[in-house]
Amino acid sequence: MSHSILGPEAYEWAGTWYKPILTTDASGGAMSIVDSVSPEGSGPPRHVHDAEDETFVILSGTCAFWVAGETVVKGPGETIFVPRGTEHTFRVTDDAPCRHLVILTPGGFEGFFADMAKGQFRIPDDMPAIEASAGRHNLRFTGPPLGME
């Protein structure tokens, strides 16, 4: 997948493209919005955001979300809200990428995506560097990606 769908400002980490469309600075710290395209079958390890609520708005494709032990599938036009402090993950379930907006309140966590893209870190090989950035961004990993338990 090229970044052309998100434009030249987008950056990539582990096959997922990210483009901040509302920065933390632009919102006075209140929130950030990241336009994201995740490849088929992809998804992060189970994790917790200690400082931010996270809302996903699915624009295309389908994702299974695991939130505090419950799994739901969301498709285009649907949303899911993950309160701060709640263990969660997701996995793209289509045989095509999933494009979604990630809305973070307050803003700031999007810096983690930028760190990962800059370092091109790999899970599990580079976990010390990944966990160092996660700590700076109030993120804790708590388990494997969905479907890899």
C-alpha positions in Angstrom: 0.0 0.0 0.0 1.5 3.3 -1.0 0.9 6.4 1.1 -0.9 8.1 -1.8 -4.3 7.5 -0.3 -3.2 9.7 2.7 -0.9 12.0 0.9 2.8 12.9 1.2 2.5 13.9 4.9 1.7 10.3 5.9 4.3 8.1 7.6 4.4 4.3 7.8 5.2 1.8 10.6 4.9 -2.0 10.3 2.7 -1.6 7.2 0.2 0.9 8.7 0.1 4.4 7.4 -0.6 7.4 9.7 -1.5 11.0 9.0 -2.3 13.4 11.8 -5.3 15.5 10.6 -5.8 17.4 13.8 -2.7 17.9 15.9 -2.5 18.2 19.7 -1.1 21.7 19.2 -3.9 22.8 16.9 -6.5 21.7 19.5 -4.7 23.3 22.5 -4.0 19.8 23.8 -7.7 18.8 23.9 -7.5 16.1 21.3 -5.8 14.7 18.2 -7.1 12.9 15.1 -5.1 10.5 13.1 -6.2 9.1 9.7 -4.9 5.6 9.5 -4.8 2.8 7.0 -4.0 -0.7 8.4 -3.2 -3.7 6.2 -5.3 -6.8 6.1 -4.8 -9.1 9.1 -2.9 -6.4 11.1 -3.4 -5.1 14.6 -1.5 -4.0 17.7 -0.7 -6.1 20.8 -3.3 -5.8 23.6 -2.7 -2.5 25.4 -3.9 0.2 27.7 -3.8 4.0 27.3 -3.5 5.4 30.8 -4.1 9.1 29.9 -6.3 9.1 26.7 -9.8 8.0 25.6 -9.6 6.5 22.1 -12.4 6.5 19.6 -12.2 4.7 16.2 -14.3 5.8 13.2 -14.2 3.1 10.5 -14.1 4.7 7.0 -13.6 1.5 5.0 -12.9 -2.1 5.7 -13.7 -4.1 8.8 -12.1 -4.5 12.2 -12.7 -6.9 15.1 -12.2 -4.9 18.3 -11.4 -6.7 21.7 -12.3 -4.3 24.5 -12.1 -5.5 28.1 -12.8 -9.1 27.2 -15.6 -8.4 24.7 -15.2 -8.7 20.9 -17.3 -6.7 18.4 -16.9 -6.2 14.7 -17.2 -2.7 13.2 -17.4 -1.7 9.5 -17.7 1.5 7.5 -19.6 4.3 9.3 -19.4 2.6 12.7 -17.5 3.8 15.8 -16.1 2.3 18.9 -15.2 4.2 22.1 -12.4 2.9 24.4 -12.2 4.7 27.7 -8.7 5.5 29.1 -7.5 2.7 31.3 -9.3 0.0 29.4 -7.4 -3.0 27.9 -8.1 -3.3 24.2 -6.8 -4.2 20.7 -8.1 -4.7 17.2 -7.5 -6.8 14.1 -8.3 -6.0 10.4 -10.7 -8.8 9.4 -11.2 -8.1 5.7 -9.0 -9.2 2.9 -8.4 -5.5 2.3 -7.0 -2.7 4.3 -9.1 -0.8 6.9 -9.0 2.9 7.0 -10.1 4.5 10.2 -9.8 7.7 12.2 -8.2 7.5 15.6 -9.5 10.3 17.9 -7.5 10.7 21.1 -8.7 12.9 24.0 -6.7 14.5 25.2 -4.1 14.7 22.4 -0.5 13.7 22.5 -0.4 9.9 22.0 0.0 10.3 18.2 3.7 11.0 19.0 4.1 7.3 19.7 3.1 6.5 16.0 5.7 9.1 14.9 8.4 7.6 17.1 7.7 4.1 15.7 7.8 5.3 12.1 11.0 7.2 12.6 12.7 4.2 14.2 11.0 1.5 12.1 11.0 -0.7 15.2 9.9 -4.3 14.9 7.8 -6.3 17.4 9.1 -8.4 19.2 12.8 -7.6 18.2 12.8 -4.0 19.3 10.6 -4.2 22.3 12.9 -2.2 24.6 12.8 0.8 22.3 9.1 0.4 21.7 8.3 0.1 25.4 10.5 3.2 26.1 8.4 5.3 23.7 5.2 3.7 25.0 6.1 4.8 28.6 6.6 8.3 27.4 3.1 8.2 25.8 1.2 6.6 28.7 0.9 3.3 26.9 1.2 -0.2 28.5 1.3 -3.4 26.5 -0.7 -6.2 28.3 -0.9 -9.1 25.9 -0.6 -10.4 22.3 -2.4 -9.2 19.2 -5.9 -10.4 18.7 -6.0 -13.9 17.3 -2.5 -14.7 18.6 -3.4 -15.5 22.2 
